[in-house]
Amino acid sequence: MSNSKFPLLNLPSEVIDRALKSMDRLELIAYSFASKNATKQVKSLNVLIQCFVTEFAGSLILTLHTVSARAIQFRFDLDQDGNLNRTSENVEVSLLGVAEETFKWTNQGKTLIEWFHHLNQLFKHSARMSIVRFHTNQPVANLGDIRSLLPKRICLYISTYNPEADDNEKKYAQRVYEEFLPNATYLYINLNPFNNTIYLKDFRFRNWDFLDITQLNHFRLEDLLELNAKQSIFRLSFNFSSVNLNRFMKLWRKGSNPRLAVLWMKYPSRTAPDVNVVLKGIPYHRTTVDELKKMHGYYSESWIDSFDDCFKIHRNDGTLAVIFLKLFARVGGLDEAQLIMLVA
Amino acid sequence: MSSTEQGTSSAAPAEPTTAPESAAAPEVPESFYYVHGKDKVVHKVSAGALQHSALIHGMISNLGYTEEQAKANPFPFENIDGDILQMVVDWCNQHKGKPTPPEDTNLPKQKEKLFDLVLAVNYLEIKELLTYCCKQVAMMVKGKSPEEIREIWMIPTDAEDEAAEKEAKKRAGKEAAGETAAAAGDAK
């Protein structure tokens, strides 16, 4: 392409829209910074992205996940206070994927808050969920400012890499949890800095849409019965006994945990559940993955192929649940067993 | 291939010398139409090729011109440069009756030419070619920063937009005042 210029805005508006729709998300974002009118144009295209992730990991990282294209990441300098009312000297822009590409942009004269708002407003979010991720070893002081930026419903990640969290990490994890709990309906949490229990403030009796709990080493049957979550994944570091699972399923059949749609429990393999105990006294029907695949939703996904056994049970009101069992899997270098209960 | 007639002097398109051997039924002879741009150079194009252009297709669909009538009445497109119209005619001929490929790499690389081509293609309503052109426009800024895009596409700054808006309002106000004064003069 020669070096001359191309007066885009002298084209008819429908042609401009068509050209903009042909662009990749990254170039659309770059164009949106050209002027206020350009921002309006991009917004009016109603382009879809999957979700928007805000991450505090020493720097501020904003990531836009798209449905079919590569994710786009913006990385900004962040001071210890987490002051978002300042500008970052440069902005590192990356197209994520196998062959990652990185570009340097100027800060466009905008503060971090202004960047956050600008990127958030450009596209429609298909997930309608803003993901916020904190790392306990990279604390940010000004959590109140961050919370004020976020929508009412968020997906909160509290990540820890250190298996032995120190006091500072514990305090920071607690602060993050308490600050963002009112907005969180999805929670991904590593319990290392929380003394490996879920006896956290306001955790139980809360309406969770999704929980992913790692490093849980104390969990009673009562905790499971009090759980009010649609979907839960528990990575247990201890044996949640087959007897307790049997009791839980019997109570579920009588009507407990009515919102439960998915319960996924992962254990160290030496404590794999014994199916004869888990289903003792419960009318069940052994089924096959092929049969289940004819059903909708999760059953059509490929991961169920790896399960050893599956059983159908029914609640007293006729609601179907399928129990999947896998006695051994090697995940991240660890041997684990898995039990999944999917309610139809 | 299109046949280009320089004014009225160029050669007529070559007629097929042999009939297809295995033709099951006699083929309906293809009709041709004539178009010219700003440079008055006349291009002979088949009706099949012109089907790409919704505008021209609409114009010719009910005409029922004979070859002589079509030749005597070329469609004038005075707003399209001759070389741009040539490109359009060539593209229509190349893609006559064929499914269009996902990409077209034969579009002009010079930005001025591409700009004129986009305008012409949009005017002539050639949907597939417009899609290629728009992709080419998008490719111009692939991997560019906001500042580079602003420069390549000549995007005015917010201050320039505001100044232009003020100027437009001022002009509209003056015109409205002028019309009021003229109406008052007429009334007297």
HADDOCK unambig.tbl for C-alpha pairs under 7 A between the chains (distance, minus, plus):
assign (segid A and resid 1 and name CA) (segid B and resid 109 and name CA) 4.89 0.50 0.50
assign (segid A and resid 1 and name CA) (segid B and resid 110 and name CA) 5.89 0.50 0.50
assign (segid A and resid 1 and name CA) (segid B and resid 111 and name CA) 6.94 0.50 0.50
assign (segid A and resid 2 and name CA) (segid B and resid 109 and name CA) 6.66 0.50 0.50
assign (segid A and resid 2 and name CA) (segid B and resid 110 and name CA) 5.38 0.50 0.50
assign (segid A and resid 2 and name CA) (segid B and resid 111 and name CA) 6.58 0.50 0.50
assign (segid A and resid 4 and name CA) (segid B and resid 111 and name CA) 6.31 0.50 0.50
assign (segid A and resid 5 and name CA) (segid B and resid 111 and name CA) 6.48 0.50 0.50
assign (segid A and resid 5 and name CA) (segid B and resid 152 and name CA) 4.90 0.50 0.50
assign (segid A and resid 5 and name CA) (segid B and resid 153 and name CA) 6.14 0.50 0.50
assign (segid A and resid 5 and name CA) (segid B and resid 154 and name CA) 6.76 0.50 0.50
assign (segid A and resid 6 and name CA) (segid B and resid 111 and name CA) 5.76 0.50 0.50
assign (segid A and resid 6 and name CA) (segid B and resid 112 and name CA) 6.74 0.50 0.50
assign (segid A and resid 6 and name CA) (segid B and resid 115 and name CA) 6.84 0.50 0.50
assign (segid A and resid 6 and name CA) (segid B and resid 152 and name CA) 5.93 0.50 0.50
assign (segid A and resid 6 and name CA) (segid B and resid 153 and name CA) 4.86 0.50 0.50
assign (segid A and resid 6 and name CA) (segid B and resid 154 and name CA) 6.57 0.50 0.50
assign (segid A and resid 7 and name CA) (segid B and resid 153 and name CA) 5.08 0.50 0.50
assign (segid A and resid 7 and name CA) (segid B and resid 154 and name CA) 5.28 0.50 0.50
assign (segid A and resid 8 and name CA) (segid B and resid 153 and name CA) 5.19 0.50 0.50
assign (segid A and resid 8 and name CA) (segid B and resid 154 and name CA) 6.98 0.50 0.50
assign (segid A and resid 11 and name CA) (segid B and resid 119 and name CA) 6.97 0.50 0.50
assign (segid A and resid 18 and name CA) (segid B and resid 134 and name CA) 6.33 0.50 0.50
assign (segid A and resid 19 and name CA) (segid B and resid 134 and name CA) 4.35 0.50 0.50
assign (segid A and resid 19 and name CA) (segid B and resid 135 and name CA) 6.21 0.50 0.50
assign (segid A and resid 19 and name CA) (segid B and resid 137 and name CA) 6.26 0.50 0.50
assign (segid A and resid 19 and name CA) (segid B and resid 138 and name CA) 5.69 0.50 0.50
assign (segid A and resid 20 and name CA) (segid B and resid 138 and name CA) 6.64 0.50 0.50
assign (segid A and resid 22 and name CA) (segid B and resid 134 and name CA) 6.72 0.50 0.50
assign (segid A and resid 22 and name CA) (segid B and resid 135 and name CA) 5.50 0.50 0.50
assign (segid A and resid 22 and name CA) (segid B and resid 138 and name CA) 6.06 0.50 0.50
assign (segid A and resid 23 and name CA) (segid B and resid 138 and name CA) 5.25 0.50 0.50
assign (segid A and resid 27 and name CA) (segid B and resid 141 and name CA) 6.92 0.50 0.50
assign (segid A and resid 27 and name CA) (segid B and resid 142 and name CA) 6.42 0.50 0.50
assign (segid A and resid 27 and name CA) (segid B and resid 143 and name CA) 6.76 0.50 0.50
assign (segid A and resid 30 and name CA) (segid B and resid 145 and name CA) 5.90 0.50 0.50
assign (segid A and resid 30 and name CA) (segid B and resid 146 and name CA) 4.45 0.50 0.50
assign (segid A and resid 31 and name CA) (segid B and resid 146 and name CA) 5.67 0.50 0.50
assign (segid A and resid 31 and name CA) (segid B and resid 149 and name CA) 6.34 0.50 0.50
assign (segid A and resid 33 and name CA) (segid B and resid 146 and name CA) 5.90 0.50 0.50
assign (segid A and resid 34 and name CA) (segid B and resid 146 and name CA) 5.83 0.50 0.50
assign (segid A and resid 34 and name CA) (segid B and resid 150 and name CA) 5.49 0.50 0.50
assign (segid A and resid 34 and name CA) (segid B and resid 155 and name CA) 6.66 0.50 0.50
assign (segid A and resid 35 and name CA) (segid B and resid 157 and name CA) 5.69 0.50 0.50
assign (segid A and resid 35 and name CA) (segid B and resid 158 and name CA) 5.51 0.50 0.50
assign (segid A and resid 36 and name CA) (segid B and resid 158 and name CA) 6.32 0.50 0.50
assign (segid A and resid 105 and name CA) (segid B and resid 145 and name CA) 6.27 0.50 0.50
